[in-house]
Amino acid sequence: MGLTLNLLEAYGIPYVCKYPNNGLFGKLIMGFPPGGMEVFVPETMLEDAQNLLVAEICEGEDEDV
């Protein structure tokens, strides 16, 4: 989940995290939210966030691009 949040931050997409089922307490104790985490972005940036998170990672430079 850290990579997801870092990507959103790097591309200037604001987000808010919600920890259902007392996940924040579990995150503090165990280092990760056992109930999962929900990430919310502004509706106007939702499509950008979705495209960013499903994009393939290319290592190095590719001359064909």
C-alpha positions in Angstrom: 0.0 0.0 0.0 2.9 2.3 0.6 3.8 2.2 -3.1 0.3 3.2 -4.0 0.3 6.2 -1.7 3.8 7.2 -2.9 2.7 7.2 -6.5 -0.4 9.3 -5.8 1.7 11.8 -3.9 4.4 11.9 -6.6 1.8 12.8 -9.2 0.1 15.4 -7.1 -3.1 13.4 -6.5 -4.4 14.2 -3.0 -5.8 11.2 -1.0 -7.4 10.3 2.3 -7.0 6.9 4.0 -9.7 5.2 6.0 -9.0 2.2 8.2 -12.2 0.2 8.7 -12.6 -2.3 11.6 -10.2 -0.5 13.9 -7.5 -0.7 11.3 -5.7 2.4 12.6 -5.2 0.7 16.0 -3.9 -2.5 14.3 -1.6 -0.3 12.2 -0.1 1.3 15.2 0.4 -2.1 17.0 1.3 -4.4 14.1 2.6 -1.9 11.5 -0.2 -2.7 9.0 -4.0 -2.4 9.1 -5.4 -6.0 9.5 -8.9 -4.8 8.3 -7.4 -3.3 5.1 -7.3 0.3 4.1 -9.5 2.4 1.9 -8.0 5.2 -0.2 -10.2 8.0 -1.4 -9.2 10.6 -4.1 -11.2 13.6 -5.4 -13.8 12.5 -8.0 -12.2 14.9 -10.5 -8.9 13.0 -10.3 -10.3 9.4 -10.0 -9.6 8.5 -13.6 -6.0 9.8 -13.4 -5.4 7.8 -10.2 -6.9 4.6 -11.6 -4.8 4.9 -14.8 -1.7 5.5 -12.8 -2.2 2.5 -10.6 -2.9 0.1 -13.4 0.0 1.3 -15.6 2.8 -1.1 -16.4 6.2 -0.2 -15.0 8.9 0.1 -17.6 12.5 -0.2 -16.5 15.1 1.8 -18.4 14.5 3.6 -21.7 12.8 2.0 -24.6 13.6 3.4 -28.1 10.3 1.9 -29.5 8.1 4.2 -27.3 
